[in-house]
Amino acid sequence: MKNHNKYECIIILSEKMSEEEINKIDNDLKNIFKNCGADNIILDKKEKKKFAYPIKKLEYGYYLFYKFESPSDTVEKIKENIKHNENILRSYFINYGRD
């Protein structure tokens, strides 16, 4: 895994989703990450939190915190793959160094 960056990713989902739907999205996201070139994908934490301000008229959302390693072009591929999913309200990617 030479020249791979380490990333943290936060995916915010609608509060209206069931636990089953959240687990399905988690599996789908892990597959997308892997298919785009990410390795060592870990769902670090999952929690429901109140937003600082409403997003699409919602007060709460489910936050999924991921960690993974990948080449630098992977994040753009992941963003492209998830942007049409209506259950994903926001996504944030943070690069925190190289392997």
LOBAKE-726833 format. One record per atom (N, C-alpha, C, O): atom name; x, y negated, z negated. Coordinates in nm, 3 decimals. Each point is the difference from the previous one (the first is absolute). Layout:
{atom: CA&px: X&py: Y&pz: Z}
...
***
This chain:
{atom: N&px: 0.083&py: 0.119&pz: 0.000}
{atom: CA&px: -0.083&py: -0.119&pz: 0.000}
{atom: C&px: 0.086&py: -0.124&pz: 0.000}
{atom: O&px: -0.017&py: -0.089&pz: -0.083}
{atom: N&px: 0.106&py: 0.083&pz: 0.173}
{atom: CA&px: 0.092&py: -0.111&pz: 0.010}
{atom: C&px: -0.073&py: -0.126&pz: 0.047}
{atom: O&px: -0.086&py: 0.006&pz: 0.087}
{atom: N&px: 0.122&py: -0.119&pz: -0.146}
{atom: CA&px: -0.056&py: -0.131&pz: 0.038}
{atom: C&px: -0.151&py: -0.012&pz: -0.021}
{atom: O&px: -0.067&py: -0.075&pz: 0.072}
{atom: N&px: 0.015&py: 0.146&pz: -0.166}
{atom: CA&px: -0.142&py: -0.015&pz: -0.032}
{atom: C&px: -0.018&py: -0.104&pz: -0.110}
{atom: O&px: 0.078&py: -0.007&pz: -0.095}
{atom: N&px: -0.181&py: -0.073&pz: 0.111}
{atom: CA&px: -0.036&py: -0.098&pz: -0.102}
{atom: C&px: -0.097&py: 0.063&pz: -0.098}
{atom: O&px: -0.073&py: 0.093&pz: 0.034}
{atom: N&px: 0.073&py: -0.146&pz: -0.156}
{atom: CA&px: -0.097&py: 0.042&pz: -0.100}
{atom: C&px: -0.111&py: -0.103&pz: -0.002}
{atom: O&px: 0.024&py: -0.121&pz: 0.001}
{atom: N&px: -0.147&py: 0.170&pz: -0.004}
{atom: CA&px: -0.116&py: -0.089&pz: 0.004}
{atom: C&px: -0.097&py: 0.033&pz: -0.113}
{atom: O&px: -0.008&py: 0.114&pz: -0.047}
{atom: N&px: -0.063&py: -0.215&pz: 0.005}
{atom: CA&px: -0.117&py: 0.016&pz: -0.083}
{atom: C&px: -0.116&py: -0.056&pz: 0.081}
{atom: O&px: 0.015&py: -0.099&pz: 0.072}
{atom: N&px: -0.129&py: 0.163&pz: -0.085}
{atom: CA&px: -0.117&py: -0.041&pz: 0.076}
{atom: C&px: -0.120&py: -0.002&pz: -0.094}
{atom: O&px: -0.018&py: 0.092&pz: -0.080}
{atom: N&px: -0.062&py: -0.195&pz: 0.092}
{atom: CA&px: -0.124&py: -0.008&pz: -0.076}
{atom: C&px: -0.114&py: -0.004&pz: 0.101}
{atom: O&px: -0.003&py: -0.086&pz: 0.089}
{atom: N&px: -0.088&py: 0.178&pz: -0.104}
{atom: CA&px: -0.120&py: 0.005&pz: 0.084}
{atom: C&px: -0.119&py: -0.028&pz: -0.091}
{atom: O&px: -0.016&py: 0.065&pz: -0.103}
{atom: N&px: -0.066&py: -0.161&pz: 0.141}
{atom: CA&px: -0.118&py: -0.034&pz: -0.080}
{atom: C&px: -0.124&py: 0.048&pz: 0.075}
{atom: O&px: -0.024&py: -0.036&pz: 0.115}
{atom: N&px: -0.055&py: 0.120&pz: -0.185}
{atom: CA&px: -0.120&py: 0.058&pz: 0.057}
{atom: C&px: -0.125&py: -0.059&pz: -0.063}
{atom: O&px: 0.006&py: -0.056&pz: -0.109}
{atom: N&px: -0.117&py: 0.068&pz: 0.179}
{atom: CA&px: -0.128&py: -0.048&pz: -0.049}
{atom: C&px: -0.042&py: 0.072&pz: -0.128}
{atom: O&px: 0.023&py: 0.120&pz: -0.015}
{atom: N&px: -0.082&py: -0.194&pz: -0.077}
{atom: CA&px: -0.049&py: 0.058&pz: -0.126}
{atom: C&px: -0.120&py: 0.093&pz: 0.022}
{atom: O&px: -0.036&py: 0.077&pz: -0.089}
{atom: N&px: -0.024&py: -0.083&pz: 0.205}
{atom: CA&px: -0.120&py: 0.079&pz: 0.029}
{atom: C&px: 0.033&py: 0.145&pz: 0.040}
{atom: O&px: -0.091&py: 0.078&pz: 0.027}
{atom: N&px: 0.218&py: -0.044&pz: -0.023}
{atom: CA&px: 0.040&py: 0.134&pz: 0.042}
{atom: C&px: -0.008&py: 0.099&pz: -0.115}
{atom: O&px: 0.026&py: -0.034&pz: -0.116}
{atom: N&px: -0.061&py: 0.157&pz: 0.148}
{atom: CA&px: -0.002&py: 0.107&pz: -0.101}
{atom: C&px: 0.141&py: 0.055&pz: -0.018}
{atom: O&px: 0.089&py: -0.026&pz: 0.081}
{atom: N&px: -0.070&py: 0.103&pz: -0.187}
{atom: CA&px: 0.130&py: 0.062&pz: -0.026}
{atom: C&px: 0.039&py: 0.093&pz: 0.115}
{atom: O&px: 0.117&py: 0.007&pz: 0.038}
{atom: N&px: -0.215&py: 0.061&pz: 0.017}
{atom: CA&px: 0.024&py: 0.090&pz: 0.113}
{atom: C&px: 0.049&py: -0.077&pz: 0.123}
{atom: O&px: 0.093&py: 0.043&pz: 0.068}
{atom: N&px: -0.157&py: -0.157&pz: -0.040}
{atom: CA&px: 0.039&py: -0.083&pz: 0.114}
{atom: C&px: 0.140&py: -0.058&pz: -0.021}
{atom: O&px: 0.079&py: -0.008&pz: 0.095}
{atom: N&px: -0.047&py: -0.031&pz: -0.216}
{atom: CA&px: 0.132&py: -0.054&pz: -0.031}
{atom: C&px: 0.107&py: 0.108&pz: 0.021}
{atom: O&px: 0.106&py: -0.028&pz: 0.057}
{atom: N&px: -0.134&py: 0.149&pz: -0.102}
{atom: CA&px: 0.094&py: 0.110&pz: 0.020}
{atom: C&px: 0.020&py: 0.031&pz: 0.147}
{atom: O&px: 0.112&py: 0.033&pz: 0.042}
{atom: N&px: -0.219&py: -0.042&pz: 0.038}
{atom: CA&px: 0.013&py: 0.023&pz: 0.144}
{atom: C&px: 0.087&py: -0.109&pz: 0.063}
{atom: O&px: 0.086&py: 0.029&pz: 0.084}
{atom: N&px: -0.108&py: -0.154&pz: -0.123}
{atom: CA&px: 0.081&py: -0.109&pz: 0.055}
{atom: C&px: 0.146&py: 0.017&pz: -0.042}
{atom: O&px: 0.091&py: -0.026&pz: 0.078}
{atom: N&px: -0.069&py: 0.069&pz: -0.203}
{atom: CA&px: 0.136&py: 0.025&pz: -0.048}
{atom: C&px: 0.069&py: 0.103&pz: 0.090}
{atom: O&px: 0.113&py: -0.021&pz: 0.044}
{atom: N&px: -0.181&py: 0.132&pz: -0.015}
{atom: CA&px: 0.058&py: 0.102&pz: 0.089}
{atom: C&px: 0.023&py: -0.054&pz: 0.140}
{atom: O&px: 0.104&py: 0.026&pz: 0.061}
{atom: N&px: -0.201&py: -0.103&pz: -0.010}
{atom: CA&px: 0.014&py: -0.060&pz: 0.133}
{atom: C&px: 0.119&py: -0.095&pz: 0.005}
{atom: O&px: 0.077&py: 0.000&pz: 0.096}
{atom: N&px: -0.062&py: -0.083&pz: -0.201}
{atom: CA&px: 0.111&py: -0.095&pz: -0.004}
{atom: C&px: 0.135&py: 0.072&pz: -0.004}
{atom: O&px: 0.094&py: -0.039&pz: 0.070}
{atom: N&px: -0.085&py: 0.143&pz: -0.151}
{atom: CA&px: 0.125&py: 0.076&pz: -0.007}
{atom: C&px: 0.035&py: 0.060&pz: 0.136}
{atom: O&px: 0.117&py: 0.001&pz: 0.040}
{atom: N&px: -0.218&py: 0.048&pz: 0.033}
{atom: CA&px: 0.024&py: 0.053&pz: 0.135}
{atom: C&px: 0.043&py: -0.109&pz: 0.097}
{atom: O&px: 0.090&py: 0.021&pz: 0.082}
{atom: N&px: -0.152&py: -0.138&pz: -0.092}
{atom: CA&px: 0.039&py: -0.113&pz: 0.085}
{atom: C&px: 0.143&py: -0.040&pz: -0.030}
{atom: O&px: 0.080&py: -0.018&pz: 0.092}
{atom: N&px: -0.046&py: 0.004&pz: -0.220}
{atom: CA&px: 0.137&py: -0.036&pz: -0.037}
{atom: C&px: 0.099&py: 0.100&pz: 0.059}
{atom: O&px: 0.101&py: -0.038&pz: 0.059}
{atom: N&px: -0.131&py: 0.167&pz: -0.076}
{atom: CA&px: 0.090&py: 0.105&pz: 0.047}
{atom: C&px: 0.013&py: -0.003&pz: 0.152}
{atom: O&px: 0.110&py: 0.009&pz: 0.054}
{atom: N&px: -0.224&py: -0.021&pz: 0.016}
{atom: CA&px: 0.001&py: -0.003&pz: 0.147}
{atom: C&px: 0.071&py: -0.122&pz: 0.056}
{atom: O&px: 0.050&py: 0.004&pz: 0.113}
{atom: N&px: -0.043&py: -0.110&pz: -0.190}
{atom: CA&px: 0.068&py: -0.122&pz: 0.044}
{atom: C&px: 0.150&py: 0.003&pz: -0.034}
{atom: O&px: 0.074&py: -0.089&pz: 0.040}
{atom: N&px: -0.030&py: 0.191&pz: -0.113}
{atom: CA&px: 0.143&py: 0.014&pz: -0.027}
{atom: C&px: 0.042&py: -0.015&pz: -0.145}
{atom: O&px: 0.120&py: -0.005&pz: -0.028}
{atom: N&px: -0.215&py: -0.002&pz: -0.065}
{atom: CA&px: 0.035&py: -0.016&pz: -0.141}
{atom: C&px: 0.030&py: 0.135&pz: -0.064}
{atom: O&px: -0.053&py: 0.104&pz: 0.041}
{atom: N&px: 0.139&py: -0.106&pz: -0.142}
{atom: CA&px: 0.036&py: 0.119&pz: -0.078}
{atom: C&px: -0.021&py: -0.028&pz: -0.148}
{atom: O&px: -0.015&py: -0.115&pz: -0.040}
{atom: N&px: 0.013&py: 0.222&pz: -0.040}
{atom: CA&px: -0.010&py: -0.012&pz: -0.146}
{atom: C&px: -0.117&py: -0.090&pz: -0.042}
{atom: O&px: 0.017&py: -0.091&pz: -0.081}
{atom: N&px: -0.134&py: 0.118&pz: 0.135}
{atom: CA&px: -0.119&py: -0.081&pz: -0.025}
{atom: C&px: -0.062&py: 0.042&pz: -0.133}
{atom: O&px: -0.033&py: 0.117&pz: -0.020}
{atom: N&px: 0.020&py: -0.213&pz: -0.070}
{atom: CA&px: -0.053&py: 0.028&pz: -0.133}
{atom: C&px: -0.111&py: -0.099&pz: -0.032}
{atom: O&px: 0.017&py: -0.121&pz: 0.015}
{atom: N&px: -0.132&py: 0.174&pz: -0.058}
{atom: CA&px: -0.105&py: -0.086&pz: -0.055}
{atom: C&px: 0.039&py: -0.023&pz: -0.145}
{atom: O&px: -0.018&py: 0.088&pz: -0.085}
{atom: N&px: 0.071&py: -0.206&pz: 0.056}
{atom: CA&px: 0.056&py: -0.031&pz: -0.131}
{atom: C&px: -0.108&py: -0.026&pz: -0.104}
{atom: O&px: 0.012&py: 0.040&pz: -0.116}
{atom: N&px: -0.119&py: -0.108&pz: 0.159}
{atom: CA&px: -0.105&py: -0.038&pz: -0.095}
{atom: C&px: -0.127&py: -0.031&pz: 0.077}
{atom: O&px: 0.004&py: -0.045&pz: 0.115}
{atom: N&px: -0.119&py: 0.071&pz: -0.179}
{atom: CA&px: -0.130&py: -0.033&pz: 0.058}
{atom: C&px: -0.085&py: -0.057&pz: -0.112}
{atom: O&px: -0.016&py: 0.063&pz: -0.105}
{atom: N&px: -0.039&py: -0.184&pz: 0.127}
{atom: CA&px: -0.082&py: -0.060&pz: -0.105}
{atom: C&px: -0.101&py: -0.096&pz: 0.058}
{atom: O&px: 0.019&py: -0.056&pz: 0.108}
{atom: N&px: -0.129&py: 0.037&pz: -0.181}
{atom: CA&px: -0.102&py: -0.097&pz: 0.037}
{atom: C&px: 0.030&py: -0.129&pz: -0.077}
{atom: O&px: 0.019&py: 0.002&pz: -0.121}
{atom: N&px: -0.016&py: -0.113&pz: 0.195}
{atom: CA&px: 0.034&py: -0.129&pz: -0.062}
{atom: C&px: -0.096&py: -0.107&pz: 0.049}
{atom: O&px: -0.057&py: 0.010&pz: 0.109}
{atom: N&px: 0.040&py: -0.112&pz: -0.191}
{atom: CA&px: -0.079&py: -0.118&pz: 0.037}
{atom: C&px: 0.088&py: -0.092&pz: 0.084}
{atom: O&px: 0.117&py: -0.023&pz: -0.032}
{atom: N&px: -0.174&py: -0.029&pz: 0.140}
{atom: CA&px: 0.072&py: -0.092&pz: 0.086}
{atom: C&px: 0.010&py: -0.137&pz: -0.065}
{atom: O&px: -0.084&py: -0.038&pz: -0.081}
{atom: N&px: 0.186&py: -0.036&pz: 0.116}
{atom: CA&px: 0.015&py: -0.138&pz: -0.046}
{atom: C&px: -0.107&py: -0.088&pz: 0.067}
{atom: O&px: -0.044&py: -0.099&pz: -0.058}
{atom: N&px: 0.005&py: 0.137&pz: 0.177}
{atom: CA&px: -0.106&py: -0.069&pz: 0.074}
{atom: C&px: -0.072&py: 0.106&pz: 0.083}
{atom: O&px: 0.060&py: 0.102&pz: 0.035}
{atom: N&px: -0.187&py: -0.123&pz: -0.002}
{atom: CA&px: -0.074&py: 0.101&pz: 0.076}
{atom: C&px: 0.062&py: 0.026&pz: 0.139}
{atom: O&px: 0.047&py: -0.092&pz: 0.066}
{atom: N&px: -0.049&py: 0.217&pz: -0.027}
{atom: CA&px: 0.043&py: 0.040&pz: 0.134}
{atom: C&px: -0.121&py: 0.068&pz: 0.064}
{atom: O&px: -0.049&py: 0.101&pz: -0.050}
{atom: N&px: 0.003&py: -0.157&pz: 0.160}
{atom: CA&px: -0.119&py: 0.051&pz: 0.069}
{atom: C&px: -0.117&py: 0.018&pz: -0.097}
{atom: O&px: -0.071&py: 0.101&pz: 0.004}
{atom: N&px: 0.053&py: -0.198&pz: -0.091}
{atom: CA&px: -0.108&py: -0.007&pz: -0.099}
{atom: C&px: 0.009&py: 0.110&pz: -0.107}
{atom: O&px: -0.098&py: 0.028&pz: -0.068}
{atom: N&px: 0.214&py: 0.032&pz: 0.053}
{atom: CA&px: 0.021&py: 0.102&pz: -0.102}
{atom: C&px: 0.083&py: -0.058&pz: -0.113}
{atom: O&px: 0.090&py: -0.082&pz: 0.023}
{atom: N&px: -0.119&py: 0.123&pz: -0.146}
{atom: CA&px: 0.073&py: -0.047&pz: -0.118}
{atom: C&px: 0.113&py: 0.094&pz: -0.041}
{atom: O&px: 0.099&py: -0.043&pz: -0.060}
{atom: N&px: -0.114&py: 0.172&pz: 0.093}
{atom: CA&px: 0.097&py: 0.102&pz: -0.040}
{atom: C&px: 0.047&py: 0.078&pz: 0.122}
{atom: O&px: -0.063&py: -0.002&pz: 0.106}
{atom: N&px: 0.176&py: 0.070&pz: -0.122}
{atom: CA&px: 0.050&py: 0.087&pz: 0.105}
{atom: C&px: 0.090&py: 0.106&pz: -0.058}
{atom: O&px: 0.049&py: -0.013&pz: -0.113}
{atom: N&px: -0.027&py: 0.117&pz: 0.189}
{atom: CA&px: 0.094&py: 0.105&pz: -0.039}
{atom: C&px: 0.135&py: -0.030&pz: 0.061}
{atom: O&px: 0.012&py: -0.021&pz: 0.120}
{atom: N&px: 0.089&py: 0.019&pz: -0.205}
{atom: CA&px: 0.136&py: -0.026&pz: 0.043}
{atom: C&px: 0.076&py: 0.133&pz: 0.005}
{atom: O&px: 0.005&py: 0.073&pz: -0.099}
{atom: N&px: 0.053&py: -0.043&pz: 0.215}
{atom: CA&px: 0.084&py: 0.118&pz: 0.015}
{atom: C&px: 0.144&py: -0.048&pz: 0.019}
{atom: O&px: 0.028&py: -0.076&pz: 0.094}
{atom: N&px: 0.062&py: 0.118&pz: -0.181}
{atom: CA&px: 0.139&py: -0.041&pz: 0.005}
{atom: C&px: 0.085&py: 0.115&pz: 0.053}
{atom: O&px: 0.008&py: 0.106&pz: -0.062}
{atom: N&px: 0.055&py: -0.127&pz: 0.176}
{atom: CA&px: 0.085&py: 0.102&pz: 0.062}
{atom: C&px: 0.146&py: -0.041&pz: -0.002}
{atom: O&px: 0.033&py: -0.119&pz: -0.001}
{atom: N&px: 0.053&py: 0.219&pz: 0.001}
{atom: CA&px: 0.143&py: -0.020&pz: 0.022}
{atom: C&px: 0.041&py: 0.094&pz: 0.112}
{atom: O&px: -0.045&py: 0.115&pz: 0.004}
{atom: N&px: 0.131&py: -0.164&pz: 0.086}
{atom: CA&px: 0.048&py: 0.087&pz: 0.107}
{atom: C&px: 0.130&py: -0.056&pz: 0.056}
{atom: O&px: 0.039&py: -0.113&pz: -0.029}
{atom: N&px: 0.027&py: 0.195&pz: 0.109}
{atom: CA&px: 0.124&py: -0.039&pz: 0.068}
{atom: C&px: -0.022&py: 0.016&pz: 0.149}
{atom: O&px: -0.065&py: 0.095&pz: 0.045}
{atom: N&px: 0.120&py: -0.189&pz: 0.033}
{atom: CA&px: -0.019&py: 0.009&pz: 0.145}
{atom: C&px: 0.093&py: -0.096&pz: 0.073}
{atom: O&px: 0.057&py: -0.091&pz: -0.061}
{atom: N&px: -0.042&py: 0.111&pz: 0.193}
{atom: CA&px: 0.069&py: -0.099&pz: 0.082}
{atom: C&px: -0.079&py: -0.131&pz: 0.001}
{atom: O&px: -0.119&py: -0.001&pz: -0.033}
{atom: N&px: 0.183&py: -0.107&pz: 0.069}
{atom: CA&px: -0.062&py: -0.133&pz: -0.008}
{atom: C&px: -0.121&py: -0.018&pz: 0.091}
{atom: O&px: -0.087&py: -0.081&pz: -0.032}
{atom: N&px: 0.078&py: 0.152&pz: 0.143}
{atom: CA&px: -0.112&py: -0.020&pz: 0.091}
{atom: C&px: -0.127&py: 0.074&pz: -0.043}
{atom: O&px: -0.106&py: -0.019&pz: 0.060}
{atom: N&px: 0.115&py: 0.102&pz: -0.161}
{atom: CA&px: -0.114&py: 0.081&pz: -0.045}
{atom: C&px: -0.114&py: -0.083&pz: -0.056}
{atom: O&px: -0.116&py: 0.031&pz: 0.025}
{atom: N&px: 0.146&py: -0.136&pz: -0.099}
{atom: CA&px: -0.105&py: -0.080&pz: -0.064}
{atom: C&px: -0.095&py: -0.059&pz: 0.104}
{atom: O&px: -0.121&py: 0.001&pz: -0.020}
{atom: N&px: 0.174&py: -0.052&pz: 0.128}
{atom: CA&px: -0.087&py: -0.057&pz: 0.105}
{atom: C&px: -0.089&py: 0.108&pz: 0.061}
{atom: O&px: -0.116&py: -0.026&pz: 0.030}
{atom: N&px: 0.169&py: 0.146&pz: -0.012}
{atom: CA&px: -0.080&py: 0.111&pz: 0.052}
{atom: C&px: -0.113&py: 0.036&pz: -0.097}
{atom: O&px: -0.113&py: 0.024&pz: 0.042}
{atom: N&px: 0.145&py: -0.022&pz: -0.171}
{atom: CA&px: -0.102&py: 0.031&pz: -0.101}
{atom: C&px: -0.109&py: -0.107&pz: 0.000}
{atom: O&px: -0.119&py: 0.033&pz: 0.000}
{atom: N&px: 0.159&py: -0.159&pz: 0.001}
{atom: CA&px: -0.098&py: -0.111&pz: 0.002}
{atom: C&px: -0.093&py: 0.011&pz: 0.120}
{atom: O&px: -0.120&py: -0.022&pz: -0.011}
{atom: N&px: 0.176&py: 0.056&pz: 0.126}
{atom: CA&px: -0.079&py: 0.015&pz: 0.121}
{atom: C&px: -0.102&py: 0.112&pz: -0.014}
{atom: O&px: -0.113&py: -0.011&pz: 0.048}
{atom: N&px: 0.152&py: 0.120&pz: -0.113}
{atom: CA&px: -0.088&py: 0.116&pz: -0.017}
{atom: C&px: -0.111&py: -0.022&pz: -0.102}
{atom: O&px: -0.106&py: 0.061&pz: 0.012}
{atom: N&px: 0.127&py: -0.147&pz: -0.112}
{atom: CA&px: -0.101&py: -0.017&pz: -0.105}
{atom: C&px: -0.086&py: -0.124&pz: 0.017}
{atom: O&px: -0.097&py: -0.016&pz: -0.074}
{atom: N&px: 0.129&py: -0.072&pz: 0.166}
{atom: CA&px: -0.070&py: -0.128&pz: 0.007}
{atom: C&px: -0.148&py: 0.010&pz: 0.038}
{atom: O&px: -0.075&py: -0.093&pz: -0.026}
{atom: N&px: 0.033&py: 0.202&pz: 0.085}
{atom: CA&px: -0.140&py: 0.012&pz: 0.041}
{atom: C&px: -0.085&py: 0.078&pz: -0.100}
{atom: O&px: -0.118&py: 0.024&pz: 0.024}
{atom: N&px: 0.177&py: 0.014&pz: -0.136}
{atom: CA&px: -0.075&py: 0.073&pz: -0.102}
{atom: C&px: -0.075&py: -0.101&pz: -0.087}
{atom: O&px: 0.062&py: -0.078&pz: -0.072}
{atom: N&px: -0.194&py: 0.079&pz: 0.079}
{atom: CA&px: -0.082&py: -0.100&pz: -0.070}
{atom: C&px: 0.003&py: 0.014&pz: -0.152}
{atom: O&px: -0.036&py: -0.093&pz: -0.071}
{atom: N&px: 0.078&py: 0.210&pz: 0.020}
{atom: CA&px: 0.008&py: 0.020&pz: -0.145}
{atom: C&px: 0.126&py: -0.060&pz: -0.060}
{atom: O&px: 0.008&py: -0.019&pz: -0.121}
{atom: N&px: 0.090&py: -0.010&pz: 0.204}
{atom: CA&px: 0.124&py: -0.062&pz: -0.048}
{atom: C&px: -0.018&py: -0.152&pz: 0.006}
{atom: O&px: -0.007&py: -0.059&pz: 0.107}
{atom: N&px: 0.000&py: -0.001&pz: -0.225}
{atom: CA&px: -0.022&py: -0.145&pz: -0.007}
{atom: C&px: 0.129&py: -0.078&pz: 0.021}
{atom: O&px: 0.000&py: -0.103&pz: 0.066}
{atom: N&px: 0.109&py: 0.152&pz: -0.122}
{atom: CA&px: 0.131&py: -0.066&pz: 0.011}
{atom: C&px: 0.109&py: 0.106&pz: -0.005}
{atom: O&px: -0.019&py: 0.109&pz: -0.054}
{atom: N&px: 0.134&py: -0.144&pz: 0.111}
{atom: CA&px: 0.119&py: 0.086&pz: -0.014}
{atom: C&px: 0.122&py: -0.091&pz: -0.011}
{atom: O&px: 0.011&py: -0.102&pz: 0.068}
{atom: N&px: 0.080&py: 0.142&pz: -0.155}
{atom: CA&px: 0.123&py: -0.074&pz: -0.021}
{atom: C&px: 0.116&py: 0.097&pz: 0.002}
{atom: O&px: -0.008&py: 0.108&pz: -0.059}
{atom: N&px: 0.115&py: -0.146&pz: 0.128}
{atom: CA&px: 0.119&py: 0.084&pz: 0.008}
{atom: C&px: 0.119&py: -0.081&pz: -0.050}
{atom: O&px: 0.020&py: -0.115&pz: 0.040}
{atom: N&px: 0.057&py: 0.176&pz: -0.127}
{atom: CA&px: 0.116&py: -0.066&pz: -0.059}
{atom: C&px: 0.124&py: 0.085&pz: 0.025}
{atom: O&px: 0.003&py: 0.117&pz: -0.037}
{atom: N&px: 0.097&py: -0.176&pz: 0.101}
{atom: CA&px: 0.126&py: 0.069&pz: 0.023}
{atom: C&px: 0.090&py: -0.030&pz: -0.118}
{atom: O&px: 0.028&py: -0.116&pz: -0.028}
{atom: N&px: 0.016&py: 0.218&pz: -0.043}
{atom: CA&px: 0.086&py: -0.027&pz: -0.117}
{atom: C&px: 0.137&py: 0.069&pz: 0.010}
{atom: O&px: 0.055&py: 0.044&pz: -0.101}
{atom: N&px: -0.001&py: -0.036&pz: 0.222}
{atom: CA&px: 0.138&py: 0.045&pz: 0.014}
{atom: C&px: 0.018&py: 0.120&pz: 0.088}
{atom: O&px: -0.094&py: 0.058&pz: 0.053}
{atom: N&px: 0.221&py: -0.022&pz: -0.041}
{atom: CA&px: 0.039&py: 0.116&pz: 0.083}
{atom: C&px: 0.033&py: 0.117&pz: -0.087}
{atom: O&px: 0.031&py: -0.013&pz: -0.118}
{atom: N&px: -0.037&py: 0.128&pz: 0.181}
{atom: CA&px: 0.035&py: 0.125&pz: -0.068}
{atom: C&px: 0.150&py: 0.005&pz: -0.025}
{atom: O&px: 0.050&py: 0.098&pz: -0.056}
***
